Structures are given as C-alpha cells and as structure tokens.
Amino acid sequence: MSAEPIGSLKNLTSDLGQLVRSEIALAKSELHDSVVRVGTGAGLFGGAGVVGLFAVEFLLLAAMFGIAAVTSLWLGALVVGVVLGIIGAVLAMSGKKKLQSAGEGPAHAIEQIKSDAKVIKADVERAARRH
C-alpha cells in the first residue's frame, strides 16, 4: 500500500520535471524567434539610414548645382557648405544645452539613499549598545 503513493510521487516528480523542461524549451524557441526578428529589424533600419544619408547627399549636390546654374560652381558649393555649417553649429549648441541641463544624475535618490544609510547605521549602533 505504501509503494503506490511513492510510485505516484515519482511519476509526479518526473512529469513535473518534463513539464519544466518543455516550458524552458518553448521559452528558448520563442526568445530565439524574437531575437531574430529584432536583429532583422535593426539591420533594415541600419540600411535605411545609409540609404537616407546618400539621399541627403544627393539633395545637397542638387542644391549646389542649382545654385551653380545661377552663379559659379565654387560659389554653390560654398553656399551649401556654409548653410550646413550653420545647421551643424545650431545642433551642437542645442545638444550642449540639453546635456548641461541634464544635471549630474538622480540627486534626490542619492540623498535619500544617504539618509537611509545614516538611519540604518544609527539603528545598528543603538542595537549594538543594548547588547
């Protein structure tokens, strides 16, 4: 009579182990599929960025040659270069301001942790003096 429950317990343990292994295999498969999709998507975005960069380059060349049709080629290149330089400088200054306004990090959280540490240290010292 006692052998039957032990056998059932062994079967239950074996079934539970198999269930856990099956769930882990399923999770690995789903994760692999997800990683493959993310990698493919990232590669496509990278390719789109490169093609977009070439598109911008050709638009700038078109602007340069358009200006050169009215003036000379060197003046068209100079105008496009100066406009790009101004845009770059404005973006750089805006980025610098954003970085400076970001601060040094989570100052409130750091102060709270320091305060918590002082309270814990005081509690530990108080408890040590009692014993």
N, CA, C and O of each residue as an XYZ file, in Angstrom:
524
protein
N       0.809     -1.184      0.000
C       0.000      0.000      0.000
C       0.864      1.264      0.000
O       0.509      2.263     -0.625
N       1.989      1.214      0.697
C       2.849      2.388      0.746
C       3.670      2.534     -0.528
O       4.181      3.621     -0.799
N       3.812      1.466     -1.324
C       4.588      1.539     -2.556
C       3.850      2.353     -3.621
O       4.479      3.022     -4.440
N       2.519      2.293     -3.608
C       1.740      3.008     -4.616
C       1.881      4.528     -4.512
O       2.088      5.179     -5.536
N       1.779      5.124     -3.313
C       1.976      6.566     -3.235
C       3.388      6.992     -3.610
O       3.575      8.060     -4.193
N       4.398      6.163     -3.280
C       5.769      6.507     -3.629
C       5.928      6.488     -5.137
O       6.576      7.370     -5.700
N       5.340      5.486     -5.808
C       5.384      5.423     -7.264
C       4.674      6.612     -7.879
O       5.151      7.174     -8.865
N       3.537      7.005     -7.314
C       2.801      8.160     -7.826
C       3.606      9.441     -7.639
O       3.597     10.324     -8.496
N       4.303      9.530     -6.508
C       5.136     10.695     -6.249
C       6.286     10.761     -7.242
O       6.638     11.842     -7.715
N       6.885      9.591     -7.565
C       7.961      9.560     -8.552
C       7.438      9.994     -9.926
O       8.083     10.764    -10.638
N       6.242      9.475    -10.284
C       5.660      9.868    -11.573
C       5.368     11.364    -11.609
O       5.608     12.033    -12.614
N       4.844     11.879    -10.494
C       4.535     13.301    -10.419
C       5.810     14.121    -10.556
O       5.826     15.125    -11.268
N       6.864     13.709     -9.890
C       8.144     14.411     -9.971
C       8.698     14.350    -11.389
O       9.189     15.347    -11.917
N       8.615     13.176    -11.996
C       9.096     13.017    -13.366
C       8.279     13.875    -14.335
O       8.836     14.547    -15.204
N       6.938     13.843    -14.173
C       6.070     14.646    -15.045
C       6.334     16.136    -14.856
O       6.348     16.895    -15.825
N       6.540     16.550    -13.615
C       6.805     17.957    -13.332
C       8.133     18.377    -13.958
O       8.234     19.465    -14.525
N       9.138     17.533    -13.861
C      10.436     17.821    -14.482
C      10.315     17.936    -15.993
O      10.891     18.835    -16.606
N       9.558     17.012    -16.589
C       9.358     17.064    -18.037
C       8.594     18.325    -18.439
O       8.902     18.939    -19.461
N       7.609     18.710    -17.644
C       6.841     19.919    -17.921
C       7.736     21.158    -17.871
O       7.647     22.032    -18.733
N       8.590     21.224    -16.862
C       9.502     22.363    -16.728
C      10.467     22.403    -17.915
O      10.705     23.473    -18.475
N      11.027     21.248    -18.308
C      11.932     21.209    -19.458
C      11.219     21.635    -20.738
O      11.792     22.349    -21.561
N       9.969     21.199    -20.909
C       9.205     21.583    -22.098
C       8.939     23.081    -22.121
O       9.045     23.714    -23.171
N       8.596     23.650    -20.973
C       8.341     25.093    -20.902
C       9.609     25.888    -21.186
O       9.555     26.921    -21.853
N      10.745     25.417    -20.686
C      12.017     26.093    -20.939
C      12.356     26.023    -22.427
O      12.816     27.006    -23.008
N      12.126     24.843    -23.054
C      12.396     24.710    -24.490
C      11.500     25.652    -25.298
O      11.958     26.270    -26.259
N      10.237     25.762    -24.914
C       9.316     26.669    -25.600
C       9.764     28.118    -25.445
O       9.742     28.883    -26.409
N      10.167     28.495    -24.238
C      10.632     29.861    -23.993
C      11.884     30.162    -24.817
O      12.014     31.256    -25.366
N      12.812     29.189    -24.907
C      14.024     29.384    -25.706
C      13.664     29.592    -27.179
O      14.221     30.464    -27.847
N      12.741     28.794    -27.667
C      12.326     28.901    -29.065
C      11.690     30.256    -29.347
O      12.003     30.898    -30.350
N      10.793     30.689    -28.460
C      10.140     31.985    -28.640
C      11.150     33.127    -28.545
O      11.070     34.089    -29.308
N      12.087     33.027    -27.623
C      13.109     34.049    -27.461
C      14.010     34.108    -28.688
O      14.365     35.193    -29.151
N      14.377     32.955    -29.211
C      15.216     32.911    -30.417
C      14.506     33.595    -31.581
O      15.109     34.398    -32.294
N      13.225     33.278    -31.773
C      12.457     33.904    -32.853
C      12.396     35.418    -32.668
O      12.513     36.170    -33.635
N      12.214     35.858    -31.436
C      12.140     37.288    -31.153
C      13.470     37.969    -31.425
O      13.504     39.061    -31.993
N      14.564     37.336    -31.028
C      15.891     37.906    -31.250
C      16.175     37.998    -32.750
O      16.758     38.980    -33.211
N      15.774     36.994    -33.504
C      15.981     37.015    -34.955
C      15.200     38.173    -35.572
O      15.724     38.881    -36.432
N      13.957     38.371    -35.144
C      13.149     39.473    -35.681
C      13.757     40.822    -35.316
O      13.796     41.729    -36.148
N      14.231     40.964    -34.080
C      14.852     42.227    -33.658
C      16.124     42.482    -34.470
O      16.358     43.608    -34.911
N      16.935     41.463    -34.668
C      18.161     41.620    -35.449
C      17.865     42.001    -36.891
O      18.539     42.859    -37.463
N      16.864     41.369    -37.475
C      16.488     41.708    -38.847
C      15.977     43.139    -38.924
O      16.344     43.884    -39.832
N      15.131     43.524    -37.974
C      14.609     44.892    -37.954
C      15.712     45.918    -37.792
O      15.704     46.953    -38.458
N      16.666     45.634    -36.905
C      17.780     46.561    -36.698
C      18.634     46.678    -37.964
O      19.080     47.773    -38.308
N      18.859     45.577    -38.646
C      19.614     45.608    -39.889
C      18.911     46.423    -40.967
O      19.544     47.176    -41.707
N      17.589     46.260    -41.044
C      16.823     47.038    -42.018
C      16.863     48.523    -41.691
O      16.980     49.355    -42.592
N      16.767     48.864    -40.400
C      16.873     50.280    -40.013
C      18.260     50.837    -40.344
O      18.376     51.976    -40.795
N      19.294     50.054    -40.127
C      20.646     50.493    -40.469
C      20.773     50.740    -41.969
O      21.344     51.744    -42.395
N      20.238     49.821    -42.765
C      20.264     50.003    -44.214
C      19.483     51.238    -44.637
O      19.910     51.973    -45.528
N      18.341     51.467    -44.000
C      17.547     52.660    -44.306
C      18.325     53.930    -43.966
O      18.238     54.922    -44.690
N      19.077     53.905    -42.879
C      19.885     55.059    -42.504
C      20.959     55.363    -43.534
O      21.190     56.523    -43.876
N      21.617     54.320    -44.030
C      22.662     54.513    -45.037
C      22.062     55.072    -46.328
O      22.592     56.022    -46.904
N      20.953     54.478    -46.778
C      20.311     54.956    -47.998
C      19.804     56.388    -47.813
O      19.902     57.208    -48.726
N      19.263     56.687    -46.627
C      18.810     58.049    -46.346
C      19.951     59.045    -46.373
O      19.792     60.171    -46.845
N      21.102     58.630    -45.867
C      22.280     59.504    -45.898
C      22.701     59.807    -47.335
O      23.032     60.945    -47.667
N      22.685     58.783    -48.181
C      23.000     59.022    -49.591
C      21.970     59.946    -50.236
O      22.326     60.797    -51.050
N      20.703     59.786    -49.881
C      19.660     60.647    -50.442
C      19.909     62.103    -50.065
O      19.797     62.995    -50.905
N      20.247     62.339    -48.799
C      20.537     63.705    -48.360
C      21.752     64.251    -49.105
O      21.772     65.418    -49.498
N      22.757     63.413    -49.297
C      23.956     63.848    -50.010
C      23.610     64.294    -51.436
O      24.087     65.327    -51.905
N      22.779     63.506    -52.112
C      22.419     63.884    -53.479
C      21.516     65.112    -53.519
O      21.592     65.896    -54.465
N      20.670     65.292    -52.522
C      19.865     66.513    -52.464
C      20.762     67.734    -52.261
O      20.526     68.790    -52.848
N      21.774     67.583    -51.440
C      22.716     68.688    -51.254
C      23.507     68.977    -52.529
O      23.776     70.135    -52.851
N      23.876     67.921    -53.251
C      24.551     68.131    -54.532
C      23.631     68.843    -55.525
O      24.065     69.716    -56.276
N      22.355     68.455    -55.513
C      21.402     69.117    -56.405
C      21.268     70.591    -56.053
O      21.192     71.445    -56.936
N      21.240     70.884    -54.750
C      21.165     72.292    -54.333
C      22.417     73.042    -54.771
O      22.344     74.178    -55.239
N      23.555     72.398    -54.613
C      24.808     73.042    -55.003
C      24.825     73.331    -56.510
O      25.188     74.428    -56.936
N      24.426     72.332    -57.308
C      24.427     72.538    -58.762
C      23.331     73.518    -59.181
O      23.485     74.236    -60.169
N      22.221     73.552    -58.431
C      21.173     74.530    -58.723
C      21.654     75.947    -58.512
O      21.384     76.839    -59.317
N      22.371     76.144    -57.420
C      22.943     77.476    -57.155
C      24.022     77.778    -58.198
O      24.154     78.914    -58.653
N      24.794     76.747    -58.573
C      25.874     76.935    -59.550
C      25.327     77.298    -60.926
O      26.027     77.922    -61.724
N      24.080     76.914    -61.214
C      23.497     77.268    -62.508
C      23.295     78.777    -62.617
O      23.320     79.335    -63.714
N      23.097     79.426    -61.482
C      22.886     80.874    -61.467
C      24.218     81.605    -61.272
O      24.425     82.682    -61.831
N      25.101     81.028    -60.492
C      26.396     81.661    -60.212
C      27.493     80.732    -60.732
O      27.389     80.211    -61.842
N      28.523     80.527    -59.950
C      29.581     79.587    -60.345
C      29.550     78.370    -59.423
O      28.936     78.407    -58.357
N      30.209     77.302    -59.836
C      30.195     76.043    -59.080
C      30.796     76.218    -57.692
O      30.237     75.727    -56.712
N      31.920     76.907    -57.594
C      32.552     77.075    -56.282
C      31.656     77.857    -55.341
O      31.646     77.588    -54.140
N      30.903     78.822    -55.858
C      30.013     79.604    -55.003
C      28.834     78.758    -54.526
O      28.396     78.880    -53.382
N      28.328     77.905    -55.405
C      27.250     76.987    -55.000
C      27.706     76.054    -53.890
O      26.986     75.839    -52.915
N      28.915     75.497    -54.042
C      29.466     74.615    -53.007
C      29.685     75.372    -51.709
O      29.432     74.845    -50.626
N      30.155     76.612    -51.816
C      30.385     77.425    -50.625
C      29.076     77.714    -49.895
O      29.013     77.597    -48.671
N      28.040     78.087    -50.630
C      26.745     78.392    -50.001
C      26.200     77.167    -49.286
O      25.775     77.264    -48.134
N      26.204     76.010    -49.950
C      25.710     74.784    -49.318
C      26.563     74.436    -48.103
O      26.025     74.051    -47.065
N      27.866     74.563    -48.214
C      28.753     74.267    -47.082
C      28.509     75.171    -45.889
O      28.491     74.714    -44.747
N      28.320     76.479    -46.162
C      28.070     77.430    -45.071
C      26.727     77.125    -44.393
O      26.629     77.149    -43.166
N      25.693     76.839    -45.196
C      24.378     76.508    -44.612
C      24.487     75.256    -43.749
O      23.940     75.222    -42.647
N      25.184     74.226    -44.230
C      25.370     73.011    -43.436
C      26.170     73.296    -42.165
O      25.870     72.744    -41.106
N      27.179     74.149    -42.266
C      27.960     74.522    -41.080
C      27.107     75.217    -40.036
O      27.232     74.945    -38.842
N      26.238     76.116    -40.486
C      25.338     76.823    -39.553
C      24.381     75.839    -38.889
O      24.172     75.889    -37.677
N      23.796     74.940    -39.692
C      22.889     73.934    -39.127
C      23.621     73.065    -38.110
O      23.093     72.773    -37.037
N      24.849     72.651    -38.459
C      25.643     71.834    -37.531
C      25.950     72.569    -36.239
O      25.883     71.978    -35.161
N      26.287     73.853    -36.331
C      26.595     74.638    -35.130
C      25.366     74.793    -34.243
O      25.458     74.679    -33.021
N      24.213     75.053    -34.862
C      22.974     75.184    -34.081
C      22.644     73.863    -33.375
O      22.272     73.862    -32.201
N      22.778     72.756    -34.081
C      22.514     71.449    -33.464
C      23.495     71.165    -32.327
O      23.108     70.635    -31.286
N      24.763     71.518    -32.531
C      25.769     71.291    -31.487
C      25.471     72.123    -30.245
O      25.573     71.621    -29.125
N      25.104     73.384    -30.431
C      24.790     74.231    -29.274
C      23.539     73.736    -28.552
O      23.482     73.747    -27.323
N      22.542     73.305    -29.315
C      21.324     72.776    -28.693
C      21.633     71.510    -27.904
O      21.136     71.324    -26.793
N      22.455     70.644    -28.486
C      22.840     69.416    -27.788
C      23.622     69.704    -26.525
O      23.421     69.042    -25.506
N      24.511     70.680    -26.576
C      25.305     71.042    -25.400
C      24.404     71.558    -24.281
O      24.591     71.204    -23.117
N      23.423     72.398    -24.635
C      22.497     72.919    -23.623
C      21.690     71.802    -22.994
O      21.480     71.791    -21.781
N      21.235     70.861    -23.811
C      20.455     69.729    -23.276
C      21.306     68.894    -22.327
O      20.833     68.474    -21.271
N      22.562     68.652    -22.702
C      23.439     67.861    -21.837
C      23.728     68.575    -20.522
O      23.759     67.946    -19.464
N      23.939     69.893    -20.587
C      24.213     70.640    -19.369
C      22.991     70.699    -18.463
O      23.126     70.690    -17.239
N      21.811     70.758    -19.046
C      20.596     70.833    -18.236
C      20.193     69.479    -17.665
O      19.312     69.392    -16.809
N      20.853     68.415    -18.151
C      20.519     67.079    -17.653
C      20.956     66.902    -16.202
O      20.422     66.036    -15.509
N      21.895     67.684    -15.733
C      22.346     67.582    -14.346
C      23.334     66.451    -14.155
O      23.851     65.864    -15.106
N      23.573     66.175    -12.894
C      24.574     65.164    -12.565
C      23.973     63.800    -12.296
O      24.711     62.867    -11.980
N      22.704     63.652    -12.405
C      22.086     62.351    -12.172
C      20.949     62.471    -11.185
O      20.439     63.564    -10.940
N      20.558     61.365    -10.628
C      19.412     61.338     -9.712
C      19.780     61.860     -8.318
O      19.937     61.078     -7.380
N      19.914     63.172     -8.191
C      20.382     63.778     -6.940
C      19.439     63.464     -5.774
O      19.899     63.174     -4.670
N      18.135     63.520     -6.010
C      17.172     63.252     -4.931
C      17.303     61.812     -4.437
O      17.300     61.563     -3.232
N      17.417     60.882     -5.355
C      17.553     59.473     -4.972
C      18.846     59.234     -4.207
O      18.865     58.467     -3.244
N      19.926     59.882     -4.626
C      21.211     59.730     -3.937
C      21.116     60.260     -2.515
O      21.593     59.615     -1.581
N      20.504     61.427     -2.340
C      20.337     61.993     -0.999
C      19.464     61.085     -0.129
O      19.733     60.916      1.060
N      18.420     60.502     -0.723
C      17.544     59.604      0.032
C      18.297     58.363      0.483
O      18.106     57.897      1.606
N      19.148     57.825     -0.378
C      19.932     56.641     -0.019
C      20.920     56.979      1.097
O      21.108     56.184      2.018
N      21.548     58.147      1.019
C      22.467     58.559      2.082
C      21.727     58.700      3.399
O      22.227     58.281      4.443
N      20.541     59.288      3.358
C      19.741     59.451      4.569
C      19.344     58.094      5.139
O      19.418     57.880      6.349
N      18.925     57.181      4.272
C      18.559     55.830      4.719
C      19.754     55.123      5.349
O      19.611     54.436      6.360
N      20.930     55.292      4.753
C      22.130     54.656      5.287
C      22.464     55.189      6.677
O      22.875     54.428      7.553
N      22.289     56.496      6.883
C      22.550     57.074      8.208
C      21.579     56.517      9.247
O      21.976     56.202     10.369
N      20.306     56.399      8.870
C      19.308     55.869      9.800
C      19.632     54.422     10.146
O      19.566     54.038     11.314
N      19.980     53.617      9.153
C      20.309     52.210      9.394
C      21.538     52.100     10.275
O      21.576     51.282     11.194
N      22.551     52.925      9.999
C      23.780     52.894     10.798
C      23.474     53.261     12.253
O      23.995     52.633     13.175
N      22.639     54.265     12.456
C      22.277     54.665     13.818
C      21.514     53.552     14.518
O      21.741     53.295     15.700
N      20.604     52.883     13.794
C      19.846     51.775     14.384
C      20.757     50.619     14.764
O      20.574     50.003     15.814
N      21.737     50.319     13.917
C      22.662     49.226     14.215
C      23.511     49.575     15.432
O      23.729     48.727     16.297
N      23.992     50.814     15.507
C      24.790     51.227     16.666
C      23.982     51.183     17.941
O      24.487     50.765     18.982
N      22.709     51.617     17.875
C      21.831     51.590     19.038
C      21.596     50.159     19.495
O      21.609     49.876     20.693
N      21.377     49.242     18.531
C      21.153     47.853     18.874
C      22.409     47.217     19.458
O      22.314     46.369     20.345
N      23.583     47.614     18.973
C      24.837     47.051     19.478
C      25.093     47.509     20.918
O      25.629     46.744     21.720
N      24.715     48.750     21.254
C      24.916     49.252     22.614
C      23.998     48.552     23.610
O      24.359     48.402     24.778
N      22.836     48.130     23.173
C      21.887     47.452     24.067
C      22.378     46.093     24.471
O      22.055     45.617     25.560
N      23.156     45.449     23.619
C      23.598     44.082     23.924
C      24.996     44.102     24.328
O      25.566     43.053     24.629
